[in-house]
Amino acid sequence: MTTKAKQGQKMKLAETKDRFVWTRKHLLGLEDLSKQELVHILDTAEGFKDISERAIKKAPALRGKVVVNLFFEDSTRTRNSFRLAASRLSADVLEFTAKGSSVSKGETLRDTAKNLEAMGIDIIVIRHSAGGAPYLLSQCVDCCVVNAGDGFHEHPTQGLLDIFTMREARGDLTGMKVAIVGDIAHSRVARSNIWGLHTLGAEVFLVGPPTLMPSGADQLPVTVCHDFDEIIGEMDALNMLRVQFERIGSPTFPSVREYSRLFALNSERMKRAKPDVLVMHPGPINRGLELESEIADGPNSMILRQVTNGLTIRMAVLFLVNQAAAEKRKHEG
Amino acid sequence: MATKVILESGQISGALEEMAGQILSSAGEGGSVALVGIRSRGELLAERLKGLLSDLGAGEVDCGTLDITLYRDDLDQMGYQQPTVRSTEIDFDINDRVIVLVDDVLNTGRSIRAALDALIDFGRPKAIRLAVLVDRGARELPIAADYVGKVIEAPADKRVQVYLSEVDDTEKVILE
């Protein structure tokens, strides 16, 4: 082994010795997380990568635990990803959909959660149209709560998987320039990305029409820009948000043609970008609207990598919150 | 606290050389040998054994690293003391191979139980053997090592600590 490699290994193990202690039994957002906490999640996720690649895609870390997918909004990707992440760690998964459930009979969120908890569950993964619902839930239950998207507030595991994907591709996020493009005002993905990236030392640019910028954007640690072409050449990563169809035709949204002309990522615009720019999208893609097909399927696209990494990140998050809960139980006797 | 040196640096090398010799002469029967070290000291010892086996003419022996955190039976009790989960790196096919698991200290046997479970999730080896630098006794599971550097009877309240020059400032095994 070369001296340099030896030194590297020495450092790696030294870091292991100074153990970082994860103490949160809920993951509600990235805004409150410290740099150390974010790095710890990302590092832990590295350890879960191989589970998806080997003969038996399962580890017993959450054996005997029950994870509830409590979804009050439609979701395919996030829901399946959490479900598979929990299964890969040997937890049992209970699927709860608001439609056709006691919720449609008028049950409150708190009652729904308390009833689930009475069945002996360990982790609630919640998606809700109201920002703050996961926080509310975390205040009234004993089990762990993981936010899978709440209103326009946060979608922490999406933010983490985006950041994990960027770190995987670039090694270090410090000084990286990341543009988040589209309907920022109504995007919880954007918010989680902004907080996480900022804390980790990346520079965030918000790109989109003024009507789709969040109010108080000047309070956020970002640079707001309305001209995509002006900044695209400097960017290391482009996170293209999905155009939400229900907003098209509303006074805040320009016409589809105008939006595409100004903010879509197409081959013409791509020519101005760095050759190795990372193209990301939280999915599902509106092909040809915010993102041209050739680019979505092209060499710069990280989109499927994001999906794979989502599973890894969610395994790590479920594992960490459960460990913190176990520790808290120990202290309570 | 009073500490006692169990193995000096030279004795560690001697013990490993002897273990490598034994592995070469016996483990290879019926299949090709590969080493898998348990993080983190076992990983370093496996790398050393790989070098020694190569010196003895065994050629380039496959060598991997196993992280057993997710397989531990005390995860619920460990809480904050949990080590960070790290990746398992076994980039060869373990099916039908003779796998020599390598760890620094054998005590209760619980780490080895976890390692066996973890390893079997990667495939079905022909056989799994166990090599440890120090066997300190006090087993809680029916597990025994096949290759041992040094056997000691350590009192239950004492810790056996292995220091290796790759990561520590010194190289020795002590009882503290």
Interface residues (C-beta under 8 A of the other chain):
Chain A: M1 K6 Q9 K10 L13 A14 T16 R19 F20 V21 W22 T23 H40 D43 T44 E46 G47 F48 K49 D50 I51 R54 A55 I56 K58 A59 P60 A61 L89 A316 F319 Q323 A324 A326 E327 K328 K330
Chain B: S40 E47 D67 T69 L70 Y71 L75 D76 Q77 M78 G79 Y80 Q81 Q82 P83 T84 V85 R86 S87 T88 E89 D117 A118 I120 D121 F122 G123 E166 V167
